[in-house]
């Protein structure tokens, strides 16, 4: 009787252990899944047409305030890569800009390489016509482009303003679409250029002419100077002689 009770207890323990193992086996894979797998990521639509608006501002050192870039400054666009879906987003570089180097396929890596890569591409683009014709900033420093295909774009300065509105702008890269933190995509991009990438071109101040230390050489007659100098010496000697005779 005792042996039967022991055997029954052991079978109950075995069933309990099996049930616990089964429950752990169902829970662990779910909790170990990457967070991105549970998020609702929107799929890229390669045929979607988007737009881009960029507001350019600079830091005014005189007024200690951020102000819009205006006065005839303009930027144009080059489409430097297509964006395709291949286990996530992937850039396919335009052959015109391939020599600038590989374009990173992650947001973090692209942010880190953005300005350096844009600088190399802008050097190549100097002899290439704009894919999207330049537009000037409005009174708020904003410029907008419509009817843009999905892809990676290079933004470069096309023209500078005059006088006090003469700015220089650092080239940079921007994508259509942009990805929100929740995984949704924005095809109508509204961005702001960082003031650190914009500055005024300083006009050099002409040097103040210094006064000549020497007498002008051209046309100068030196014999009167020497004559009067010699006469002064003679008069001094004559005075000393007369003084010595009176003693």
C-alpha positions as CSV (number, residue, x, y, z in Angstrom):
1,X,0.0,0.0,0.0
2,X,2.8,2.3,0.9
3,X,4.6,1.5,-2.3
4,X,1.5,2.4,-4.4
5,X,1.2,5.8,-2.6
6,X,4.9,6.5,-3.3
7,X,4.5,5.5,-6.9
8,X,1.4,7.8,-7.3
9,X,3.3,10.7,-5.8
10,X,6.2,10.2,-8.1
11,X,3.9,10.1,-11.2
12,X,2.2,13.3,-10.0
13,X,5.6,15.0,-9.7
14,X,6.6,13.8,-13.1
15,X,3.4,15.2,-14.7
16,X,3.9,18.5,-12.9
17,X,7.5,18.8,-14.1
18,X,6.5,18.0,-17.7
19,X,3.7,20.6,-17.5
20,X,6.2,23.2,-16.2
21,X,8.7,22.4,-18.9
22,X,6.0,22.7,-21.6
23,X,4.9,26.1,-20.2
24,X,8.5,27.4,-20.2
25,X,9.0,26.1,-23.7
26,X,6.0,28.2,-24.9
27,X,6.9,31.4,-23.1
28,X,10.7,31.7,-23.6
29,X,10.6,32.0,-27.4
30,X,8.0,34.8,-27.2
31,X,9.9,36.8,-24.7
32,X,13.2,36.4,-26.5
33,X,11.9,37.6,-29.9
34,X,13.5,41.0,-30.9
35,X,11.3,44.0,-30.2
36,X,11.2,45.0,-33.9
37,X,9.3,41.8,-34.7
38,X,6.4,42.8,-32.5
39,X,6.2,46.4,-34.0
40,X,4.0,47.4,-36.9
41,X,6.5,48.4,-39.6
42,X,5.1,49.9,-42.7
43,X,6.3,48.3,-46.0
44,X,8.0,50.6,-48.4
45,X,6.1,51.6,-51.5
46,X,8.8,52.1,-54.2
47,X,6.2,53.7,-56.6
48,X,5.0,56.3,-54.1
49,X,5.7,59.9,-55.0
50,X,6.7,62.2,-52.2
51,X,7.9,65.8,-51.5
52,X,10.6,67.5,-49.5
53,X,10.5,70.8,-47.5
54,X,13.6,72.1,-45.7
55,X,13.9,75.1,-43.5
56,X,17.3,76.7,-43.4
57,X,18.4,78.8,-40.4
58,X,21.6,80.2,-39.1
59,X,22.9,81.5,-35.7
60,X,23.3,85.3,-35.8
61,X,26.2,86.1,-33.5
62,X,25.3,89.8,-33.3
63,X,21.7,89.3,-32.0
64,X,22.4,85.8,-30.4
65,X,19.3,84.4,-32.2
66,X,18.5,81.8,-34.8
67,X,17.3,83.5,-38.0
68,X,16.1,82.2,-41.4
69,X,18.4,82.1,-44.5
70,X,17.0,84.4,-47.2
71,X,18.2,86.8,-49.8
72,X,18.7,84.8,-53.0
73,X,20.3,81.7,-51.4
74,X,19.1,78.5,-53.2
75,X,19.7,74.7,-53.2
76,X,19.2,71.9,-55.7
77,X,18.9,68.1,-55.5
78,X,20.7,65.1,-56.9
79,X,19.1,61.7,-56.6
80,X,22.2,59.6,-55.5
81,X,20.5,56.3,-54.7
82,X,17.3,54.3,-55.0
83,X,15.8,52.7,-52.0
84,X,14.6,49.0,-52.3
85,X,13.3,46.4,-49.9
86,X,15.8,43.6,-49.2
87,X,15.4,42.3,-45.7
88,X,14.9,45.9,-44.7
89,X,15.8,49.1,-46.5
90,X,18.7,49.0,-49.0
91,X,20.3,51.7,-51.0
92,X,21.3,51.1,-54.6
93,X,23.9,53.9,-55.5
94,X,23.6,55.8,-58.7
95,X,26.6,54.9,-60.9
96,X,27.5,58.6,-61.2
97,X,28.3,58.8,-57.5
98,X,29.6,55.3,-56.9
99,X,33.2,56.5,-56.5
100,X,32.2,58.4,-53.4
101,X,32.0,55.1,-51.4
102,X,29.3,52.7,-50.2
103,X,26.2,54.1,-48.7
104,X,25.4,52.6,-45.2
105,X,22.0,50.8,-45.0
106,X,21.2,51.5,-41.3
107,X,19.9,54.8,-40.0
108,X,22.7,55.1,-37.4
109,X,25.5,54.4,-39.8
110,X,24.1,56.8,-42.4
111,X,23.7,59.6,-39.8
112,X,27.3,59.1,-38.8
113,X,28.6,59.2,-42.4
114,X,26.1,61.7,-43.8
115,X,28.2,64.9,-44.0
116,X,31.5,63.1,-45.1
117,X,29.7,61.2,-47.8
118,X,27.8,64.3,-48.9
119,X,31.0,66.2,-49.2
120,X,32.5,63.6,-51.5
121,X,29.4,63.4,-53.6
122,X,29.1,67.2,-53.9
123,X,32.6,67.3,-55.3
124,X,31.6,64.8,-58.0
125,X,28.4,66.8,-58.7
126,X,30.2,69.9,-59.6
127,X,30.2,68.8,-63.3
128,X,26.7,67.3,-63.2
129,X,23.4,69.1,-63.9
130,X,20.9,69.0,-61.0
131,X,18.3,66.2,-61.1
132,X,15.8,68.6,-59.4
133,X,16.2,72.3,-60.4
134,X,17.3,74.6,-57.6
135,X,14.8,76.8,-55.6
136,X,15.5,79.8,-53.5
137,X,14.5,80.1,-49.8
138,X,11.5,82.1,-48.9
139,X,11.2,84.8,-46.2
140,X,11.1,82.0,-43.6
141,X,14.2,80.2,-45.0
142,X,12.0,77.4,-46.4
143,X,12.4,75.7,-49.8
144,X,10.0,72.9,-51.1
145,X,10.3,70.3,-53.8
146,X,7.3,68.3,-55.2
147,X,7.0,65.1,-57.2
148,X,10.0,63.3,-55.8
149,X,10.6,59.6,-56.2
150,X,11.6,57.3,-53.3
151,X,15.3,57.5,-52.8
152,X,18.3,59.1,-51.2
153,X,19.0,62.8,-52.2
154,X,22.0,65.0,-52.0
155,X,21.2,68.6,-51.1
156,X,23.8,71.2,-52.3
157,X,23.9,75.0,-52.5
158,X,23.2,76.3,-56.0
159,X,23.5,80.1,-55.5
160,X,24.5,82.5,-52.7
161,X,22.9,85.8,-51.8
162,X,24.6,89.1,-52.0
163,X,26.2,91.3,-49.4
164,X,24.8,90.6,-45.9
165,X,22.9,87.6,-47.3
166,X,25.9,85.8,-48.6
167,X,25.8,82.4,-46.9
168,X,27.6,79.1,-47.3
169,X,25.7,75.8,-46.8
170,X,27.2,72.4,-46.0
171,X,25.9,69.6,-48.4
172,X,23.9,66.8,-46.7
173,X,21.9,63.7,-47.6
174,X,18.2,63.1,-46.9
175,X,15.9,60.2,-47.7
176,X,12.3,59.9,-49.0
177,X,10.6,58.4,-47.1
178,X,11.6,59.1,-43.5
179,X,10.9,56.5,-40.8
180,X,9.0,57.4,-37.6
181,X,10.0,55.7,-34.3
182,X,6.8,53.6,-34.5
183,X,7.9,52.2,-37.9
184,X,5.5,54.2,-40.0
185,X,6.8,56.0,-43.1
186,X,6.6,59.7,-44.1
187,X,6.8,60.4,-47.8
188,X,6.2,64.1,-47.5
189,X,9.3,65.0,-45.6
190,X,9.6,68.3,-43.6
191,X,13.1,68.8,-42.3
192,X,15.2,71.5,-40.7
193,X,18.8,72.1,-41.6
194,X,21.1,72.4,-38.5
195,X,22.4,76.0,-38.0
196,X,25.9,74.5,-37.5
197,X,26.0,73.7,-41.2
198,X,25.3,77.2,-42.2
199,X,27.4,80.4,-41.9
200,X,27.9,83.8,-43.3
201,X,30.7,84.4,-45.7
202,X,32.9,87.0,-44.1
203,X,34.0,89.9,-46.3
204,X,37.6,90.7,-45.6
205,X,38.2,94.2,-44.3
206,X,40.6,96.2,-46.4
207,X,43.8,97.0,-44.5
208,X,44.3,100.6,-43.2
209,X,47.2,102.2,-45.0
210,X,50.0,102.9,-42.6
211,X,51.9,106.3,-42.6
212,X,55.3,106.2,-44.3
213,X,58.1,106.4,-41.9
214,X,60.7,107.7,-44.4
215,X,60.5,110.8,-46.6
216,X,59.3,110.0,-50.1
217,X,62.1,109.1,-52.5
218,X,60.7,110.1,-55.8
219,X,61.7,113.7,-56.8
220,X,63.4,114.4,-53.5
221,X,66.3,116.9,-53.7
222,X,68.8,116.1,-50.9
223,X,71.4,118.9,-51.4
224,X,69.4,121.5,-49.5
225,X,69.1,119.2,-46.6
226,X,72.8,118.5,-46.6
227,X,73.6,122.2,-47.1
228,X,71.5,123.4,-44.1
229,X,72.8,120.5,-42.0
230,X,76.5,121.5,-42.7
231,X,75.7,125.2,-42.1
232,X,74.2,124.3,-38.7
233,X,77.4,122.5,-37.7
234,X,79.6,125.4,-38.8
235,X,77.5,127.9,-36.8
236,X,77.8,125.7,-33.7
237,X,81.6,125.5,-34.0
238,X,81.8,129.3,-34.6
239,X,79.8,129.9,-31.4
240,X,82.0,127.6,-29.3
241,X,85.2,129.4,-30.6
242,X,83.8,132.9,-29.7
243,X,82.9,131.7,-26.3
244,X,86.4,130.3,-25.6
245,X,88.0,133.6,-26.7
246,X,86.0,135.6,-24.2
247,X,87.3,133.6,-21.4
